[in-house]
Amino acid sequence: MIAISGTKISITKGDCQPFTITFTGEDVPENGTKVLFTVKRSSSHPKPLIEKELSMQDAQVVIRIMNADTKELPFGRYEWDIRFPDYYGESEPYTPMEPAEFSVLKVIGNV
């Protein structure tokens, strides 16, 4: 199960789930632009717990959370964001959002 409310993402521990982020506005990245999706304990924590390098297509990026991404994480709240590692061609990242909540939820049954 995944639930997305605004920028808050909640996913049941160990679930596999894709979701799509659509970019709108005047400065939408072009097709093929590199996108980095990162989840950390907090924005100040140095080590990513989940990190996926993706590619922009038609103003969208599809993020696939796999079983292995969350099955070893303790239940609780983390933070995530999206960055464009080389958006302006100067090896300088661009972050189009503030860090947002990413929650790993408990499971009752074990399949």
WOCOR-V343657 format. One record per backbone hydrogen bond with DSSP energy under -0.5 kcal/mol. NH is the residue of the N-H (numbers start at 1). CO is the residue of the C=O. E is the energy in kcal/mol with one decimal. If there is no record, write none. Layout:
# WOCOR-V343657
nh->NH co->CO e->E
nh->NH co->CO e->E
This chain:
# WOCOR-V343657
nh->3 co->10 e->-2.8
nh->5 co->8 e->-2.3
nh->7 co->5 e->-0.5
nh->8 co->5 e->-2.2
nh->9 co->101 e->-2.4
nh->10 co->3 e->-2.7
nh->11 co->103 e->-2.6
nh->12 co->1 e->-2.2
nh->13 co->105 e->-2.5
nh->15 co->12 e->-2.3
nh->17 co->65 e->-2.9
nh->19 co->63 e->-2.2
nh->21 co->61 e->-2.6
nh->23 co->59 e->-3.3
nh->32 co->56 e->-3.4
nh->33 co->30 e->-1.9
nh->35 co->54 e->-2.3
nh->36 co->83 e->-3.3
nh->37 co->35 e->-0.6
nh->37 co->52 e->-2.7
nh->38 co->36 e->-0.5
nh->38 co->81 e->-2.2
nh->39 co->50 e->-2.7
nh->40 co->79 e->-2.9
nh->45 co->42 e->-1.5
nh->48 co->46 e->-0.5
nh->49 co->39 e->-3.3
nh->50 co->39 e->-1.7
nh->52 co->37 e->-2.5
nh->54 co->35 e->-3.5
nh->54 co->52 e->-0.6
nh->56 co->33 e->-2.5
nh->57 co->60 e->-2.9
nh->60 co->57 e->-1.3
nh->61 co->21 e->-2.0
nh->63 co->19 e->-3.2
nh->63 co->61 e->-0.6
nh->64 co->62 e->-0.5
nh->65 co->17 e->-2.6
nh->65 co->63 e->-0.7
nh->66 co->64 e->-0.6
nh->69 co->66 e->-1.3
nh->70 co->66 e->-0.8
nh->70 co->67 e->-1.0
nh->71 co->67 e->-2.1
nh->73 co->70 e->-1.1
nh->76 co->104 e->-2.0
nh->78 co->102 e->-2.5
nh->79 co->40 e->-2.8
nh->80 co->100 e->-2.5
nh->81 co->38 e->-1.8
nh->83 co->36 e->-2.1
nh->84 co->94 e->-2.8
nh->85 co->83 e->-0.7
nh->87 co->84 e->-1.2
nh->88 co->92 e->-0.7
nh->89 co->86 e->-1.4
nh->94 co->84 e->-1.9
nh->96 co->94 e->-0.6
nh->100 co->80 e->-2.5
nh->102 co->78 e->-2.0
nh->103 co->9 e->-3.1
nh->104 co->76 e->-2.9
nh->105 co->11 e->-2.9
nh->105 co->103 e->-0.6
nh->111 co->109 e->-0.5
